[in-house]
Amino acid sequence: MSQILHPKIYDPDRYLISTIVHKPAGKGPYPAVVILPGFSDGKDEIHYTTLAELLCEDGYLVVRFDPTGIGE
């Protein structure tokens, strides 16, 4: 079973970047994918969430986040 993690990551100005990490089941190492949302999208858009879940099921560690000023 995969895990969903919510690490606290800060930008250089110490603003919190809302981040979600999908960690596959089993022992790593895992190949990683970073999902970069578009101009007005955030990490919780359904197409990013679905993509992250599918990649995680295939054994990828997936990171998705909200760009500064968008989402959380």
N, C-alpha and C positions, 0 to 999 in steps of 0.2 A: 504494500500500500504506500502511495506517495505521501509526502508531507508538504504542507503549505506553511512557509515561514514569513515572518514580518520583521525583518531586521531594521534597526535604526541606522539610517545612512544620512549623513549631512553633507551639504555642498560647502565650498570654501568659505561662504559667509555664515555658516552654521545654521542654515535653514534645513529643516527636516525634509528629506525626499521620500515621499510615500512609496514604498517598495514592497513587492510580493515576490517570493522565491518559491518555485515548484521544484521539490526535490524528489527524484524517483526512488522507488523502493530498492533495497539491496545496498551492497557496499560499492562505493565509487572506486576509482574516479569516474566522473561523468563528463561527456562533452557538454558544453554550455551554449545557450542561446540567450541573447539579450533582445527583448522586444522593445523597439523604439517607437512610441506612439507618434502619430502624425501631428500636423499643425494644431488642430483643435481637439484631438482625441486624448483620452486618459487611459490609464492602465486597466480600467474596469469595463471598457467597451466589450461587448459580447464576442466580437471576432478575435480580440486579443486573448480573452479568457479561454475561449475554445481552443485556439491555436496552442496556448501554453499547456493546457490539459492534454491535448493530443501528443505534443512533443514529449511531455513528461512520461506519458504511457509508453513511448518508444525509447525511454532511457536517457532523455536529455534533462539537464538541470536548466530551468528557465527562469529568467529574471524579467519582471515587467515593473514599470514605475510610471509615476506621473511627472511630466515635465514641469519645471517651475512655472507657477501661475495657472496651472490647469489641474482639475481634480481636487484631491485633498490638500 
